[in-house]
Amino acid sequence: MSPRQITVLGECVADAFTEPASASHELALRVLPGGGPANTAVALARLGTPARFLARLSGDVFGRLFRAHLEASGVDLSYAVAAAEPSTLAVAELDARGQATFSFHAQNTADWQWTAAELAGVDLSETTCVHTGSLALVREPGAAVVEEFLATASPRATISIDPNVRPLLVRPEVYRARLAHWCGLADVLRLSEEDLELLLPGISPEQACDTWHAAGARLVVITRGADGALVSLDGERLQVPAVATRVVDTVGAGDSFTAGLLHHLGTRGLLGGRLTDIGLGDVAEACVFATRVAALTCSVAGPNPPWNNELAQFVTAEGA
């Protein structure tokens, strides 16, 4: 079955990676298009899901880079807003394990300025799932507008949310205050182990899943890096192991996992409502697929998710 369209809403960020400079007292930066929602839209399109990205794209040098990158990956930008504000910049420093620490330059940038009028005319008749998350859900003035858009979309589309907590920009308590409301909107909640520690410090992953199920989310997936993922569907749980790979960096791995999960569910006709026809086995298969997509993303520099043919080659090599 061919997957139906998935609409992704959120930010596109210029990820600037520090590199050795040719002289002292200089800092060289390699800039790649990033941002959690944008990474997810790119990964979906490269896997073969028709992906539409609702973004506010600046006309500056970074915004032009974003647009070219998204279009080259096959992402539909027909509802993207041409924004007057500048693009958001994130400077990433990588540790010895390839984990990135970000510092953000995001004051009054394009990504957070959503208005109700900009989203009012979006046609969702062909959309089976709406995915959002990260800073678009917590940065004002646009956050409340995004939440209202999700509420409007929920009667006709599966809602997927990735909190992607960024404590340097928004205090974790802001996420905590809104999380129960998001669970009431969401059918799928995907977050990392690091997000869990910031949102519910000291709480076990299993307890957290039960809390979020009680608030309304049917499917909760907590990704745990090299330890794989914990999957919980209405309280039924299982562990999915990670795929061994040579890690260059982990930037965009969680976004690729989410894309792999949604793509796999979409190809099996399981998106488009409240996940009423889904079973734990369906989710397990989707998460195994998603771990492969994430592994391939980790094997290259920056948020560069695999194309479908690259994934097929990887699966063939894995089974050999």
ChimeraX commands (.cxc) that place a marker at each C-alpha (Angstrom):
marker #1 position 0.00,0.00,0.00 radius 0.5
marker #1 position 1.33,3.46,-0.89 radius 0.5
marker #1 position 1.49,5.79,2.12 radius 0.5
marker #1 position -0.76,8.82,2.18 radius 0.5
marker #1 position 0.51,12.29,2.90 radius 0.5
marker #1 position 2.00,13.24,6.25 radius 0.5
marker #1 position 2.03,16.94,7.15 radius 0.5
marker #1 position 4.87,18.16,9.38 radius 0.5
marker #1 position 4.74,21.53,11.13 radius 0.5
marker #1 position 7.67,23.26,12.80 radius 0.5
marker #1 position 11.05,24.85,12.52 radius 0.5
marker #1 position 13.94,24.59,10.11 radius 0.5
marker #1 position 17.21,25.58,11.80 radius 0.5
marker #1 position 20.70,26.25,10.47 radius 0.5
marker #1 position 22.91,23.71,12.28 radius 0.5
marker #1 position 26.43,25.16,12.35 radius 0.5
marker #1 position 29.08,22.56,13.27 radius 0.5
marker #1 position 32.43,23.74,14.57 radius 0.5
marker #1 position 35.46,22.62,12.55 radius 0.5
marker #1 position 39.24,23.15,12.88 radius 0.5
marker #1 position 40.22,26.57,11.53 radius 0.5
marker #1 position 43.28,27.31,9.43 radius 0.5
marker #1 position 44.58,29.88,11.91 radius 0.5
marker #1 position 44.38,30.50,15.62 radius 0.5
marker #1 position 41.71,32.87,16.94 radius 0.5
marker #1 position 39.37,31.75,14.15 radius 0.5
marker #1 position 36.34,29.50,14.25 radius 0.5
marker #1 position 35.26,27.61,11.14 radius 0.5
marker #1 position 31.64,26.56,10.85 radius 0.5
marker #1 position 30.02,24.05,8.50 radius 0.5
marker #1 position 26.34,24.91,8.13 radius 0.5
marker #1 position 23.75,22.20,7.40 radius 0.5
marker #1 position 19.95,22.50,7.25 radius 0.5
marker #1 position 18.44,21.05,10.42 radius 0.5
marker #1 position 15.73,21.44,13.02 radius 0.5
marker #1 position 13.72,18.49,14.32 radius 0.5
marker #1 position 10.51,18.94,12.29 radius 0.5
marker #1 position 12.44,19.72,9.09 radius 0.5
marker #1 position 14.64,16.64,9.59 radius 0.5
marker #1 position 11.52,14.51,10.02 radius 0.5
marker #1 position 9.90,15.90,6.86 radius 0.5
marker #1 position 13.08,15.24,4.84 radius 0.5
marker #1 position 13.39,11.69,6.18 radius 0.5
marker #1 position 9.74,10.92,5.38 radius 0.5
marker #1 position 10.09,12.21,1.82 radius 0.5
marker #1 position 13.32,10.28,1.23 radius 0.5
marker #1 position 11.67,7.08,2.46 radius 0.5
marker #1 position 8.85,7.55,-0.03 radius 0.5
marker #1 position 6.03,9.09,2.03 radius 0.5
marker #1 position 4.47,12.20,0.47 radius 0.5
marker #1 position 5.60,14.78,3.03 radius 0.5
marker #1 position 4.34,18.34,3.26 radius 0.5
marker #1 position 6.20,20.80,5.49 radius 0.5
marker #1 position 4.47,23.76,7.09 radius 0.5
marker #1 position 7.31,26.14,7.86 radius 0.5
marker #1 position 8.07,29.83,7.99 radius 0.5
marker #1 position 11.14,30.14,5.75 radius 0.5
marker #1 position 13.19,33.32,5.78 radius 0.5
marker #1 position 14.48,34.89,2.59 radius 0.5
marker #1 position 18.01,35.13,4.04 radius 0.5
marker #1 position 20.97,32.96,3.03 radius 0.5
marker #1 position 19.98,30.21,5.49 radius 0.5
marker #1 position 16.34,30.26,4.42 radius 0.5
marker #1 position 17.36,29.81,0.79 radius 0.5
marker #1 position 19.55,26.88,1.85 radius 0.5
marker #1 position 16.60,25.32,3.72 radius 0.5
marker #1 position 14.27,25.66,0.75 radius 0.5
marker #1 position 16.76,24.12,-1.68 radius 0.5
marker #1 position 17.48,21.23,0.71 radius 0.5
marker #1 position 13.82,20.46,1.37 radius 0.5
marker #1 position 12.83,20.62,-2.29 radius 0.5
marker #1 position 15.79,18.44,-3.34 radius 0.5
marker #1 position 14.56,15.79,-0.88 radius 0.5
marker #1 position 11.05,15.88,-2.38 radius 0.5
marker #1 position 9.30,17.77,0.44 radius 0.5
marker #1 position 6.14,19.67,-0.55 radius 0.5
marker #1 position 6.50,23.36,0.40 radius 0.5
marker #1 position 3.25,24.55,-1.16 radius 0.5
marker #1 position 2.01,25.92,2.19 radius 0.5
marker #1 position 5.37,27.23,3.47 radius 0.5
marker #1 position 5.26,30.89,4.49 radius 0.5
marker #1 position 7.79,33.34,3.01 radius 0.5
marker #1 position 8.84,35.01,6.27 radius 0.5
marker #1 position 10.35,38.47,6.67 radius 0.5
marker #1 position 12.18,37.52,9.89 radius 0.5
marker #1 position 15.70,35.97,9.94 radius 0.5
marker #1 position 16.40,32.23,10.22 radius 0.5
marker #1 position 17.23,30.46,13.49 radius 0.5
marker #1 position 20.87,29.43,13.99 radius 0.5
marker #1 position 22.06,26.57,16.22 radius 0.5
marker #1 position 25.79,26.10,16.84 radius 0.5
marker #1 position 26.62,22.45,17.55 radius 0.5
marker #1 position 29.66,21.13,19.39 radius 0.5
marker #1 position 30.23,17.37,19.18 radius 0.5
marker #1 position 31.74,15.28,21.97 radius 0.5
marker #1 position 33.86,12.15,21.53 radius 0.5
marker #1 position 30.71,9.99,21.15 radius 0.5
marker #1 position 29.23,12.20,18.43 radius 0.5
marker #1 position 26.63,13.68,20.79 radius 0.5
marker #1 position 25.87,17.32,20.01 radius 0.5
marker #1 position 25.50,20.22,22.45 radius 0.5
marker #1 position 23.68,23.16,20.89 radius 0.5
marker #1 position 23.70,26.89,21.55 radius 0.5
marker #1 position 20.88,28.79,19.86 radius 0.5
marker #1 position 20.49,32.18,18.23 radius 0.5
marker #1 position 16.72,32.32,18.05 radius 0.5
marker #1 position 15.44,35.67,19.28 radius 0.5
marker #1 position 12.59,37.00,17.09 radius 0.5
marker #1 position 13.40,34.57,14.27 radius 0.5
marker #1 position 10.98,33.34,11.61 radius 0.5
marker #1 position 10.13,29.93,13.08 radius 0.5
marker #1 position 8.09,31.10,16.08 radius 0.5
marker #1 position 5.89,33.78,14.50 radius 0.5
marker #1 position 2.94,31.66,13.35 radius 0.5
marker #1 position -0.43,33.41,13.09 radius 0.5
marker #1 position -3.84,31.77,12.92 radius 0.5
marker #1 position -4.37,33.26,9.45 radius 0.5
marker #1 position -1.26,31.51,8.10 radius 0.5
marker #1 position -2.58,28.07,9.08 radius 0.5
marker #1 position -6.29,28.67,8.55 radius 0.5
marker #1 position -6.23,27.80,4.85 radius 0.5
marker #1 position -4.21,24.57,5.08 radius 0.5
marker #1 position -6.08,21.74,3.33 radius 0.5
marker #1 position -5.81,18.52,5.35 radius 0.5
marker #1 position -8.16,16.43,3.23 radius 0.5
marker #1 position -5.28,14.29,1.88 radius 0.5
marker #1 position -3.33,14.20,5.15 radius 0.5
marker #1 position -3.33,10.99,7.18 radius 0.5
marker #1 position -1.05,12.24,9.98 radius 0.5
marker #1 position 0.12,15.58,11.35 radius 0.5
marker #1 position 3.49,15.60,13.11 radius 0.5
marker #1 position 5.00,18.45,15.09 radius 0.5
marker #1 position 7.08,19.13,18.17 radius 0.5
marker #1 position 10.26,20.70,19.40 radius 0.5
marker #1 position 10.41,24.45,19.83 radius 0.5
marker #1 position 7.39,25.24,17.64 radius 0.5
marker #1 position 5.17,23.93,20.45 radius 0.5
marker #1 position 6.67,26.11,23.18 radius 0.5
marker #1 position 8.08,29.29,21.62 radius 0.5
marker #1 position 5.69,32.21,21.65 radius 0.5
marker #1 position 3.89,33.86,19.99 radius 0.5
marker #1 position 3.29,30.91,17.67 radius 0.5
marker #1 position 3.01,28.00,20.12 radius 0.5
marker #1 position -0.65,28.50,20.98 radius 0.5
marker #1 position -1.47,28.79,17.26 radius 0.5
marker #1 position 0.26,25.45,16.59 radius 0.5
marker #1 position -1.66,23.76,19.43 radius 0.5
marker #1 position -4.94,25.07,18.01 radius 0.5
marker #1 position -4.00,23.74,14.57 radius 0.5
marker #1 position -3.43,20.28,16.08 radius 0.5
marker #1 position -6.82,20.41,17.79 radius 0.5
marker #1 position -8.44,21.31,14.47 radius 0.5
marker #1 position -6.59,18.51,12.64 radius 0.5
marker #1 position -7.21,15.76,15.21 radius 0.5
marker #1 position -10.72,14.70,14.08 radius 0.5
marker #1 position -9.39,13.68,10.65 radius 0.5
marker #1 position -5.69,12.83,11.16 radius 0.5
marker #1 position -3.43,10.91,13.52 radius 0.5
marker #1 position -1.47,13.39,15.66 radius 0.5
marker #1 position 2.23,12.75,16.39 radius 0.5
marker #1 position 4.30,14.86,18.80 radius 0.5
marker #1 position 8.03,14.88,19.64 radius 0.5
marker #1 position 8.70,17.28,22.56 radius 0.5
marker #1 position 12.48,17.44,21.78 radius 0.5
marker #1 position 13.23,19.48,24.91 radius 0.5
marker #1 position 15.73,22.34,24.41 radius 0.5
marker #1 position 16.45,23.65,27.93 radius 0.5
marker #1 position 18.89,26.32,26.72 radius 0.5
marker #1 position 16.03,28.09,24.94 radius 0.5
marker #1 position 12.94,27.14,26.94 radius 0.5
marker #1 position 12.86,26.05,30.58 radius 0.5
marker #1 position 11.80,22.41,31.06 radius 0.5
marker #1 position 8.95,23.48,33.34 radius 0.5
marker #1 position 7.32,25.17,30.32 radius 0.5
marker #1 position 7.25,21.79,28.56 radius 0.5
marker #1 position 6.01,20.08,31.72 radius 0.5
marker #1 position 3.14,22.53,32.05 radius 0.5
marker #1 position 1.94,21.77,28.50 radius 0.5
marker #1 position 2.73,18.08,28.23 radius 0.5
marker #1 position -0.59,16.75,29.58 radius 0.5
marker #1 position -2.43,18.92,27.05 radius 0.5
marker #1 position -0.21,17.59,24.24 radius 0.5
marker #1 position -0.95,14.02,25.30 radius 0.5
marker #1 position -4.64,14.85,25.06 radius 0.5
marker #1 position -4.05,15.88,21.46 radius 0.5
marker #1 position -1.51,13.20,20.49 radius 0.5
marker #1 position -1.97,9.62,19.37 radius 0.5
marker #1 position 1.81,9.12,19.11 radius 0.5
marker #1 position 4.36,10.55,21.56 radius 0.5
marker #1 position 8.01,9.90,20.66 radius 0.5
marker #1 position 10.76,11.26,22.86 radius 0.5
marker #1 position 14.31,10.52,23.91 radius 0.5
marker #1 position 15.65,9.27,27.22 radius 0.5
marker #1 position 17.22,12.72,27.69 radius 0.5
marker #1 position 13.81,14.34,27.17 radius 0.5
marker #1 position 12.31,12.00,29.78 radius 0.5
marker #1 position 14.88,13.02,32.39 radius 0.5
marker #1 position 14.12,16.70,31.79 radius 0.5
marker #1 position 10.35,16.26,31.76 radius 0.5
marker #1 position 9.93,13.77,34.63 radius 0.5
marker #1 position 13.22,13.64,36.52 radius 0.5
marker #1 position 13.69,10.51,38.61 radius 0.5
marker #1 position 10.66,8.75,37.08 radius 0.5
marker #1 position 11.16,5.38,35.42 radius 0.5
marker #1 position 10.36,5.08,31.69 radius 0.5
marker #1 position 7.54,2.64,32.49 radius 0.5
marker #1 position 5.95,5.01,35.01 radius 0.5
marker #1 position 6.27,7.86,32.52 radius 0.5
marker #1 position 4.50,5.84,29.85 radius 0.5
marker #1 position 1.61,5.13,32.21 radius 0.5
marker #1 position 1.37,8.84,33.08 radius 0.5
marker #1 position 1.21,9.84,29.42 radius 0.5
marker #1 position -1.26,7.08,28.54 radius 0.5
marker #1 position -3.54,8.34,31.30 radius 0.5
marker #1 position -3.32,11.82,29.78 radius 0.5
marker #1 position -4.43,10.50,26.39 radius 0.5
marker #1 position -1.49,9.32,24.27 radius 0.5
marker #1 position -2.11,5.77,22.97 radius 0.5
marker #1 position 1.40,5.05,21.69 radius 0.5
marker #1 position 4.51,6.17,23.58 radius 0.5
marker #1 position 8.00,5.42,22.28 radius 0.5
marker #1 position 11.10,6.35,24.30 radius 0.5
marker #1 position 14.30,6.09,22.26 radius 0.5
marker #1 position 17.40,5.17,24.28 radius 0.5
marker #1 position 20.31,5.49,21.85 radius 0.5
marker #1 position 22.46,2.36,21.77 radius 0.5
marker #1 position 19.95,0.66,24.09 radius 0.5
marker #1 position 17.20,0.77,21.48 radius 0.5
marker #1 position 13.66,1.87,22.31 radius 0.5
marker #1 position 10.92,1.23,24.85 radius 0.5
marker #1 position 7.52,0.88,23.16 radius 0.5
marker #1 position 4.26,1.21,25.08 radius 0.5
marker #1 position 0.83,0.83,23.48 radius 0.5
marker #1 position -1.95,1.45,25.98 radius 0.5
marker #1 position 0.35,0.00,28.67 radius 0.5
marker #1 position 1.46,-3.09,26.71 radius 0.5
marker #1 position 5.23,-2.81,26.46 radius 0.5
marker #1 position 8.25,-4.23,24.72 radius 0.5
marker #1 position 11.90,-3.35,24.09 radius 0.5
marker #1 position 13.28,-2.96,20.57 radius 0.5
marker #1 position 17.07,-3.31,20.29 radius 0.5
marker #1 position 19.18,-0.76,18.45 radius 0.5
marker #1 position 21.00,-1.59,15.22 radius 0.5
marker #1 position 24.78,-1.69,15.51 radius 0.5
marker #1 position 26.46,0.96,13.37 radius 0.5
marker #1 position 29.57,3.10,13.17 radius 0.5
marker #1 position 28.51,6.40,14.75 radius 0.5
marker #1 position 29.78,9.61,13.15 radius 0.5
marker #1 position 27.32,11.72,15.14 radius 0.5
marker #1 position 23.79,11.36,16.50 radius 0.5
marker #1 position 22.38,14.61,15.09 radius 0.5
marker #1 position 18.91,13.99,13.66 radius 0.5
marker #1 position 18.77,10.33,14.74 radius 0.5
marker #1 position 15.61,10.77,16.81 radius 0.5
marker #1 position 13.92,12.69,13.99 radius 0.5
marker #1 position 14.81,9.89,11.56 radius 0.5
marker #1 position 13.43,7.31,14.00 radius 0.5
marker #1 position 10.12,9.19,14.14 radius 0.5
marker #1 position 10.00,9.38,10.34 radius 0.5
marker #1 position 10.71,5.66,10.05 radius 0.5
marker #1 position 7.99,4.84,12.57 radius 0.5
marker #1 position 5.36,6.99,10.85 radius 0.5
marker #1 position 6.38,5.88,7.36 radius 0.5
marker #1 position 6.10,2.20,8.26 radius 0.5
marker #1 position 2.72,2.64,9.94 radius 0.5
marker #1 position 1.52,4.70,6.98 radius 0.5
marker #1 position 2.51,2.12,4.38 radius 0.5
marker #1 position 0.38,-0.41,6.25 radius 0.5
marker #1 position -2.66,1.83,6.35 radius 0.5
marker #1 position -2.55,2.24,10.12 radius 0.5
marker #1 position -2.56,6.05,10.23 radius 0.5
marker #1 position -5.51,8.34,9.75 radius 0.5
marker #1 position -7.34,8.06,13.05 radius 0.5
marker #1 position -6.89,7.20,16.69 radius 0.5
marker #1 position -4.79,4.05,16.02 radius 0.5
marker #1 position -7.79,1.85,16.82 radius 0.5
marker #1 position -6.68,-0.93,14.45 radius 0.5
marker #1 position -3.08,-1.11,15.63 radius 0.5
marker #1 position -1.52,-3.87,17.71 radius 0.5
marker #1 position 1.75,-4.16,19.62 radius 0.5
marker #1 position 3.18,-6.36,16.86 radius 0.5
marker #1 position 2.49,-3.64,14.28 radius 0.5
marker #1 position 4.32,-1.11,16.41 radius 0.5
marker #1 position 7.23,-3.48,17.02 radius 0.5
marker #1 position 7.71,-3.97,13.26 radius 0.5
marker #1 position 7.56,-0.21,12.69 radius 0.5
marker #1 position 10.12,0.43,15.42 radius 0.5
marker #1 position 12.53,-2.19,14.04 radius 0.5
marker #1 position 12.29,-0.36,10.72 radius 0.5
marker #1 position 12.77,2.99,12.47 radius 0.5
marker #1 position 15.95,1.82,14.24 radius 0.5
marker #1 position 17.49,1.06,10.85 radius 0.5
marker #1 position 16.64,4.53,9.56 radius 0.5
marker #1 position 18.16,6.08,12.71 radius 0.5
marker #1 position 21.28,3.90,12.46 radius 0.5
marker #1 position 21.96,5.06,8.91 radius 0.5
marker #1 position 21.51,8.68,9.99 radius 0.5
marker #1 position 24.10,8.16,12.74 radius 0.5
marker #1 position 26.58,6.73,10.23 radius 0.5
marker #1 position 26.95,10.05,8.37 radius 0.5
marker #1 position 27.68,13.61,9.44 radius 0.5
marker #1 position 24.82,15.90,10.44 radius 0.5
marker #1 position 21.07,15.47,9.99 radius 0.5
marker #1 position 21.28,13.54,6.71 radius 0.5
marker #1 position 18.62,10.77,6.72 radius 0.5
marker #1 position 18.84,7.91,4.20 radius 0.5
marker #1 position 16.99,7.57,0.93 radius 0.5
marker #1 position 14.81,4.51,0.47 radius 0.5
marker #1 position 17.32,2.79,-1.84 radius 0.5
marker #1 position 20.12,3.29,0.71 radius 0.5
marker #1 position 17.94,1.72,3.38 radius 0.5
marker #1 position 17.16,-1.24,1.10 radius 0.5
marker #1 position 20.91,-1.79,0.54 radius 0.5
marker #1 position 21.52,-1.59,4.30 radius 0.5
marker #1 position 18.79,-4.14,5.05 radius 0.5
marker #1 position 20.21,-6.47,2.40 radius 0.5
marker #1 position 23.71,-6.17,3.85 radius 0.5
marker #1 position 22.35,-6.64,7.38 radius 0.5
marker #1 position 20.69,-9.91,6.39 radius 0.5
marker #1 position 23.73,-11.26,4.52 radius 0.5
marker link #1:1,2 radius 0.2
marker link #1:2,3 radius 0.2
marker link #1:3,4 radius 0.2
marker link #1:4,5 radius 0.2
marker link #1:5,6 radius 0.2
marker link #1:6,7 radius 0.2
marker link #1:7,8 radius 0.2
marker link #1:8,9 radius 0.2
marker link #1:9,10 radius 0.2
marker link #1:10,11 radius 0.2
marker link #1:11,12 radius 0.2
marker link #1:12,13 radius 0.2
marker link #1:13,14 radius 0.2
marker link #1:14,15 radius 0.2
marker link #1:15,16 radius 0.2
marker link #1:16,17 radius 0.2
marker link #1:17,18 radius 0.2
marker link #1:18,19 radius 0.2
marker link #1:19,20 radius 0.2
marker link #1:20,21 radius 0.2
marker link #1:21,22 radius 0.2
marker link #1:22,23 radius 0.2
marker link #1:23,24 radius 0.2
marker link #1:24,25 radius 0.2
marker link #1:25,26 radius 0.2
marker link #1:26,27 radius 0.2
marker link #1:27,28 radius 0.2
marker link #1:28,29 radius 0.2
marker link #1:29,30 radius 0.2
marker link #1:30,31 radius 0.2
marker link #1:31,32 radius 0.2
marker link #1:32,33 radius 0.2
marker link #1:33,34 radius 0.2
marker link #1:34,35 radius 0.2
marker link #1:35,36 radius 0.2
marker link #1:36,37 radius 0.2
marker link #1:37,38 radius 0.2
marker link #1:38,39 radius 0.2
marker link #1:39,40 radius 0.2
marker link #1:40,41 radius 0.2
marker link #1:41,42 radius 0.2
marker link #1:42,43 radius 0.2
marker link #1:43,44 radius 0.2
marker link #1:44,45 radius 0.2
marker link #1:45,46 radius 0.2
marker link #1:46,47 radius 0.2
marker link #1:47,48 radius 0.2
marker link #1:48,49 radius 0.2
marker link #1:49,50 radius 0.2
marker link #1:50,51 radius 0.2
marker link #1:51,52 radius 0.2
marker link #1:52,53 radius 0.2
marker link #1:53,54 radius 0.2
marker link #1:54,55 radius 0.2
marker link #1:55,56 radius 0.2
marker link #1:56,57 radius 0.2
marker link #1:57,58 radius 0.2
marker link #1:58,59 radius 0.2
marker link #1:59,60 radius 0.2
marker link #1:60,61 radius 0.2
marker link #1:61,62 radius 0.2
marker link #1:62,63 radius 0.2
marker link #1:63,64 radius 0.2
marker link #1:64,65 radius 0.2
marker link #1:65,66 radius 0.2
marker link #1:66,67 radius 0.2
marker link #1:67,68 radius 0.2
marker link #1:68,69 radius 0.2
marker link #1:69,70 radius 0.2
marker link #1:70,71 radius 0.2
marker link #1:71,72 radius 0.2
marker link #1:72,73 radius 0.2
marker link #1:73,74 radius 0.2
marker link #1:74,75 radius 0.2
marker link #1:75,76 radius 0.2
marker link #1:76,77 radius 0.2
marker link #1:77,78 radius 0.2
marker link #1:78,79 radius 0.2
marker link #1:79,80 radius 0.2
marker link #1:80,81 radius 0.2
marker link #1:81,82 radius 0.2
marker link #1:82,83 radius 0.2
marker link #1:83,84 radius 0.2
marker link #1:84,85 radius 0.2
marker link #1:85,86 radius 0.2
marker link #1:86,87 radius 0.2
marker link #1:87,88 radius 0.2
marker link #1:88,89 radius 0.2
marker link #1:89,90 radius 0.2
marker link #1:90,91 radius 0.2
marker link #1:91,92 radius 0.2
marker link #1:92,93 radius 0.2
marker link #1:93,94 radius 0.2
marker link #1:94,95 radius 0.2
marker link #1:95,96 radius 0.2
marker link #1:96,97 radius 0.2
marker link #1:97,98 radius 0.2
marker link #1:98,99 radius 0.2
marker link #1:99,100 radius 0.2
marker link #1:100,101 radius 0.2
marker link #1:101,102 radius 0.2
marker link #1:102,103 radius 0.2
marker link #1:103,104 radius 0.2
marker link #1:104,105 radius 0.2
marker link #1:105,106 radius 0.2
marker link #1:106,107 radius 0.2
marker link #1:107,108 radius 0.2
marker link #1:108,109 radius 0.2
marker link #1:109,110 radius 0.2
marker link #1:110,111 radius 0.2
marker link #1:111,112 radius 0.2
marker link #1:112,113 radius 0.2
marker link #1:113,114 radius 0.2
marker link #1:114,115 radius 0.2
marker link #1:115,116 radius 0.2
marker link #1:116,117 radius 0.2
marker link #1:117,118 radius 0.2
marker link #1:118,119 radius 0.2
marker link #1:119,120 radius 0.2
marker link #1:120,121 radius 0.2
marker link #1:121,122 radius 0.2
marker link #1:122,123 radius 0.2
marker link #1:123,124 radius 0.2
marker link #1:124,125 radius 0.2
marker link #1:125,126 radius 0.2
marker link #1:126,127 radius 0.2
marker link #1:127,128 radius 0.2
marker link #1:128,129 radius 0.2
marker link #1:129,130 radius 0.2
marker link #1:130,131 radius 0.2
marker link #1:131,132 radius 0.2
marker link #1:132,133 radius 0.2
marker link #1:133,134 radius 0.2
marker link #1:134,135 radius 0.2
marker link #1:135,136 radius 0.2
marker link #1:136,137 radius 0.2
marker link #1:137,138 radius 0.2
marker link #1:138,139 radius 0.2
marker link #1:139,140 radius 0.2
marker link #1:140,141 radius 0.2
marker link #1:141,142 radius 0.2
marker link #1:142,143 radius 0.2
marker link #1:143,144 radius 0.2
marker link #1:144,145 radius 0.2
marker link #1:145,146 radius 0.2
marker link #1:146,147 radius 0.2
marker link #1:147,148 radius 0.2
marker link #1:148,149 radius 0.2
marker link #1:149,150 radius 0.2
marker link #1:150,151 radius 0.2
marker link #1:151,152 radius 0.2
marker link #1:152,153 radius 0.2
marker link #1:153,154 radius 0.2
marker link #1:154,155 radius 0.2
marker link #1:155,156 radius 0.2
marker link #1:156,157 radius 0.2
marker link #1:157,158 radius 0.2
marker link #1:158,159 radius 0.2
marker link #1:159,160 radius 0.2
marker link #1:160,161 radius 0.2
marker link #1:161,162 radius 0.2
marker link #1:162,163 radius 0.2
marker link #1:163,164 radius 0.2
marker link #1:164,165 radius 0.2
marker link #1:165,166 radius 0.2
marker link #1:166,167 radius 0.2
marker link #1:167,168 radius 0.2
marker link #1:168,169 radius 0.2
marker link #1:169,170 radius 0.2
marker link #1:170,171 radius 0.2
marker link #1:171,172 radius 0.2
marker link #1:172,173 radius 0.2
marker link #1:173,174 radius 0.2
marker link #1:174,175 radius 0.2
marker link #1:175,176 radius 0.2
marker link #1:176,177 radius 0.2
marker link #1:177,178 radius 0.2
marker link #1:178,179 radius 0.2
marker link #1:179,180 radius 0.2
marker link #1:180,181 radius 0.2
marker link #1:181,182 radius 0.2
marker link #1:182,183 radius 0.2
marker link #1:183,184 radius 0.2
marker link #1:184,185 radius 0.2
marker link #1:185,186 radius 0.2
marker link #1:186,187 radius 0.2
marker link #1:187,188 radius 0.2
marker link #1:188,189 radius 0.2
marker link #1:189,190 radius 0.2
marker link #1:190,191 radius 0.2
marker link #1:191,192 radius 0.2
marker link #1:192,193 radius 0.2
marker link #1:193,194 radius 0.2
marker link #1:194,195 radius 0.2
marker link #1:195,196 radius 0.2
marker link #1:196,197 radius 0.2
marker link #1:197,198 radius 0.2
marker link #1:198,199 radius 0.2
marker link #1:199,200 radius 0.2
marker link #1:200,201 radius 0.2
marker link #1:201,202 radius 0.2
marker link #1:202,203 radius 0.2
marker link #1:203,204 radius 0.2
marker link #1:204,205 radius 0.2
marker link #1:205,206 radius 0.2
marker link #1:206,207 radius 0.2
marker link #1:207,208 radius 0.2
marker link #1:208,209 radius 0.2
marker link #1:209,210 radius 0.2
marker link #1:210,211 radius 0.2
marker link #1:211,212 radius 0.2
marker link #1:212,213 radius 0.2
marker link #1:213,214 radius 0.2
marker link #1:214,215 radius 0.2
marker link #1:215,216 radius 0.2
marker link #1:216,217 radius 0.2
marker link #1:217,218 radius 0.2
marker link #1:218,219 radius 0.2
marker link #1:219,220 radius 0.2
marker link #1:220,221 radius 0.2
marker link #1:221,222 radius 0.2
marker link #1:222,223 radius 0.2
marker link #1:223,224 radius 0.2
marker link #1:224,225 radius 0.2
marker link #1:225,226 radius 0.2
marker link #1:226,227 radius 0.2
marker link #1:227,228 radius 0.2
marker link #1:228,229 radius 0.2
marker link #1:229,230 radius 0.2
marker link #1:230,231 radius 0.2
marker link #1:231,232 radius 0.2
marker link #1:232,233 radius 0.2
marker link #1:233,234 radius 0.2
marker link #1:234,235 radius 0.2
marker link #1:235,236 radius 0.2
marker link #1:236,237 radius 0.2
marker link #1:237,238 radius 0.2
marker link #1:238,239 radius 0.2
marker link #1:239,240 radius 0.2
marker link #1:240,241 radius 0.2
marker link #1:241,242 radius 0.2
marker link #1:242,243 radius 0.2
marker link #1:243,244 radius 0.2
marker link #1:244,245 radius 0.2
marker link #1:245,246 radius 0.2
marker link #1:246,247 radius 0.2
marker link #1:247,248 radius 0.2
marker link #1:248,249 radius 0.2
marker link #1:249,250 radius 0.2
marker link #1:250,251 radius 0.2
marker link #1:251,252 radius 0.2
marker link #1:252,253 radius 0.2
marker link #1:253,254 radius 0.2
marker link #1:254,255 radius 0.2
marker link #1:255,256 radius 0.2
marker link #1:256,257 radius 0.2
marker link #1:257,258 radius 0.2
marker link #1:258,259 radius 0.2
marker link #1:259,260 radius 0.2
marker link #1:260,261 radius 0.2
marker link #1:261,262 radius 0.2
marker link #1:262,263 radius 0.2
marker link #1:263,264 radius 0.2
marker link #1:264,265 radius 0.2
marker link #1:265,266 radius 0.2
marker link #1:266,267 radius 0.2
marker link #1:267,268 radius 0.2
marker link #1:268,269 radius 0.2
marker link #1:269,270 radius 0.2
marker link #1:270,271 radius 0.2
marker link #1:271,272 radius 0.2
marker link #1:272,273 radius 0.2
marker link #1:273,274 radius 0.2
marker link #1:274,275 radius 0.2
marker link #1:275,276 radius 0.2
marker link #1:276,277 radius 0.2
marker link #1:277,278 radius 0.2
marker link #1:278,279 radius 0.2
marker link #1:279,280 radius 0.2
marker link #1:280,281 radius 0.2
marker link #1:281,282 radius 0.2
marker link #1:282,283 radius 0.2
marker link #1:283,284 radius 0.2
marker link #1:284,285 radius 0.2
marker link #1:285,286 radius 0.2
marker link #1:286,287 radius 0.2
marker link #1:287,288 radius 0.2
marker link #1:288,289 radius 0.2
marker link #1:289,290 radius 0.2
marker link #1:290,291 radius 0.2
marker link #1:291,292 radius 0.2
marker link #1:292,293 radius 0.2
marker link #1:293,294 radius 0.2
marker link #1:294,295 radius 0.2
marker link #1:295,296 radius 0.2
marker link #1:296,297 radius 0.2
marker link #1:297,298 radius 0.2
marker link #1:298,299 radius 0.2
marker link #1:299,300 radius 0.2
marker link #1:300,301 radius 0.2
marker link #1:301,302 radius 0.2
marker link #1:302,303 radius 0.2
marker link #1:303,304 radius 0.2
marker link #1:304,305 radius 0.2
marker link #1:305,306 radius 0.2
marker link #1:306,307 radius 0.2
marker link #1:307,308 radius 0.2
marker link #1:308,309 radius 0.2
marker link #1:309,310 radius 0.2
marker link #1:310,311 radius 0.2
marker link #1:311,312 radius 0.2
marker link #1:312,313 radius 0.2
marker link #1:313,314 radius 0.2
marker link #1:314,315 radius 0.2
marker link #1:315,316 radius 0.2
marker link #1:316,317 radius 0.2
marker link #1:317,318 radius 0.2
marker link #1:318,319 radius 0.2
marker link #1:319,320 radius 0.2
view
